[in-house]
Amino acid sequence: MDGAIFDMDGLLFDTETVWQKMWHETARERGIELSDRFKYEITGTSGEYMLEIVKRHFCTENAEEIVKECRKKVHEETQRCVEMKTGVREILKYLKDSGFLIAVASSSSREQILHNLEFGKIKNYFDAIVSGVELLHGKPAPDIFLKAAEQIKCRPEDCYVFEDAYNGVKAGYAAGCRTIMVPDLLEPTDEIRNMTVMVARNLIEARNAIRDEII
């Protein structure tokens, strides 16, 4: 294996909870209570897929405005503090020392990605950054991971993908990458588990499995 591609929200940083908080706040401001199903559908998405979900749950054709408002709230909330998930530094150091080329492929904006990586002092580990905002087809389409693999000059099948969300796992699987799930808000279903080479409790466990050639 030559490449490693990481999602960001809910995997590198504990920011998926911030997204959910801001989605619900934005909905309540419009007199809407979001169902539990919204979390399952929206987590990890971007692009036209995200817009369709927002249109359906917010009962509006003005999805772009809602997404823009929510992104702004998340950005403002994370200016104060961004908590890193367990094992991030350990796995990034191991992969870099082992000669892997590393990319981040996130549904967040490029501005938000850069802010988080710089805040966590881990930006220098990454050889490429891909934002789903810049792509038409977001996760669960494979485009973002195919683009990331292209940018680090690796074949998709020679890349590990690290994900916490159903839509991200589906995207990694569709791209032909060896996908590892580290659950955050969502525990894997049997369908999702079958799309992965491993479901890890945290990134340290994932690092150990790669180091010990288990996956």
C-alpha positions in Angstrom: 0.0 0.0 0.0 1.3 3.5 -0.9 -1.4 6.0 0.1 -3.6 6.9 3.0 -6.7 9.1 2.6 -8.4 10.6 5.7 -11.8 12.0 6.2 -11.8 14.9 8.6 -15.0 15.6 10.6 -15.6 12.9 13.1 -12.4 11.1 12.2 -9.5 13.5 12.7 -11.4 16.0 14.8 -14.5 15.8 17.0 -16.4 18.2 14.7 -19.3 16.0 13.5 -21.1 16.8 16.7 -20.7 20.5 15.9 -22.2 19.9 12.5 -25.2 18.1 14.0 -25.7 20.9 16.5 -25.7 23.6 13.9 -28.0 21.6 11.5 -30.6 21.3 14.3 -30.2 25.0 15.4 -30.7 26.1 11.8 -33.7 23.9 11.5 -35.3 25.2 14.7 -34.9 28.7 13.6 -37.2 27.8 10.8 -39.7 26.0 12.9 -38.4 22.5 11.9 -37.5 19.6 14.0 -35.2 17.2 12.2 -35.7 13.5 12.5 -33.1 11.0 13.6 -32.9 9.8 10.0 -31.4 13.2 9.0 -28.2 12.3 10.9 -27.8 9.0 9.0 -28.4 10.7 5.6 -26.4 13.9 6.0 -23.3 12.8 7.8 -20.2 12.8 5.5 -22.0 14.2 2.5 -21.4 17.2 0.2 -22.3 18.5 -3.2 -25.6 17.7 -4.9 -26.3 14.8 -2.6 -26.2 17.0 0.5 -28.4 19.6 -1.2 -31.0 17.0 -2.0 -31.1 15.8 1.6 -31.4 19.4 2.9 -34.2 20.1 0.4 -36.2 17.1 1.6 -35.7 17.6 5.4 -36.0 21.3 5.4 -38.9 21.3 2.9 -37.3 24.0 0.8 -35.8 24.6 -2.6 -33.4 27.1 -1.0 -30.9 24.4 0.2 -27.8 26.3 -0.9 -28.6 29.1 1.5 -29.2 26.7 4.4 -25.9 24.9 3.7 -24.0 28.2 3.5 -25.5 29.3 6.8 -24.7 26.1 8.5 -21.1 26.1 7.2 -20.7 29.6 8.6 -22.0 28.6 12.0 -19.6 25.6 12.1 -16.7 27.7 11.1 -17.5 30.3 13.8 -17.9 27.5 16.5 -14.6 25.9 15.6 -12.6 29.1 15.7 -12.4 28.8 19.5 -11.5 25.1 19.9 -11.2 22.0 17.8 -10.7 18.7 19.7 -8.6 16.1 18.0 -9.7 12.4 18.0 -7.7 9.6 19.7 -4.7 8.4 17.8 -4.5 11.1 15.1 -0.8 12.1 15.7 0.2 8.5 16.2 -1.2 7.1 12.9 0.0 10.1 10.9 3.5 9.9 12.2 3.6 6.1 11.6 2.3 6.4 8.0 4.7 9.3 7.2 7.7 7.5 8.7 6.7 4.4 6.7 6.7 6.3 3.4 3.0 6.7 2.8 1.7 9.6 0.8 -1.2 11.1 2.8 -4.3 13.1 1.8 -7.3 14.5 3.5 -10.6 14.3 1.6 -13.4 16.1 3.5 -16.8 17.3 2.7 -15.9 20.5 4.6 -14.7 23.7 2.8 -11.0 24.1 2.0 -10.9 27.0 4.4 -12.3 24.9 7.2 -10.0 22.0 6.5 -6.9 24.2 6.5 -8.1 25.9 9.8 -8.5 22.5 11.5 -5.2 21.1 10.3 -3.3 24.2 11.3 -5.1 24.4 14.6 -4.1 20.8 15.4 -0.6 21.3 14.1 -0.9 18.4 11.7 -1.0 20.1 8.3 2.6 19.2 7.4 1.7 15.5 7.4 -0.5 15.9 4.4 0.6 15.8 0.8 -2.8 16.8 -0.7 -6.1 18.3 0.4 -9.4 17.7 -1.4 -12.6 19.5 -0.4 -16.0 18.0 -1.4 -17.3 21.5 -1.8 -15.2 21.8 -5.0 -16.7 18.7 -6.5 -20.2 18.2 -8.1 -20.7 14.7 -6.7 -20.0 14.4 -3.0 -19.9 11.2 -0.9 -21.3 8.5 -1.2 -20.0 9.0 -4.8 -16.3 8.0 -5.1 -15.2 11.2 -6.8 -13.5 12.7 -3.7 -11.3 9.7 -3.0 -10.5 9.2 -6.7 -9.4 12.8 -6.8 -7.3 12.4 -3.6 -5.6 9.3 -5.0 -4.8 11.1 -8.2 -3.3 14.1 -6.3 -1.0 11.8 -4.3 -0.2 9.8 -7.5 -1.4 6.5 -6.1 -3.8 4.0 -7.6 -7.1 3.8 -5.6 -6.5 0.1 -4.9 -3.2 1.0 -3.3 -4.8 3.4 -0.8 -6.3 3.0 2.6 -9.3 5.2 3.2 -10.2 6.1 6.8 -13.8 7.0 7.5 -16.3 7.4 10.3 -19.5 7.8 8.3 -21.7 5.5 6.2 -21.5 7.8 3.2 -17.8 8.0 3.4 -17.4 4.2 3.7 -19.7 3.8 0.6 -17.5 6.3 -1.3 -14.3 4.6 -0.3 -15.6 1.2 -1.3 -16.9 2.5 -4.6 -13.5 4.1 -5.3 -11.9 0.6 -4.9 -9.8 1.7 -1.8 -9.2 -0.5 1.3 -11.6 1.2 3.6 -11.3 1.3 7.4 -14.2 2.6 9.5 -13.6 4.3 12.8 -17.2 4.9 14.0 -18.1 8.3 15.5 -21.8 9.0 15.6 -22.9 6.0 13.7 -22.2 2.3 14.4 -21.7 0.2 11.3 -24.6 -1.9 9.9 -23.8 -5.3 8.4 -23.9 -3.7 5.0 -21.4 -1.1 5.9 -19.1 -3.5 7.7 -19.0 -5.6 4.6 -17.6 -2.6 2.7 -14.6 -2.3 5.0 -11.4 -4.2 5.6 -11.7 -3.3 9.3 -13.9 -1.5 11.8 -11.5 0.0 14.4 -12.3 1.4 17.8 -9.9 4.3 17.2 -7.0 5.3 14.9 -4.4 3.7 17.2 -6.1 0.3 16.7 -6.1 1.0 12.9 -2.4 1.9 13.0 -1.5 -1.2 14.8 -3.4 -3.4 12.3 -1.5 -1.8 9.4 1.8 -2.0 11.2 1.2 -5.7 12.0 0.1 -6.4 8.5 -3.3 -7.6 9.6 -5.1 -5.6 6.9 
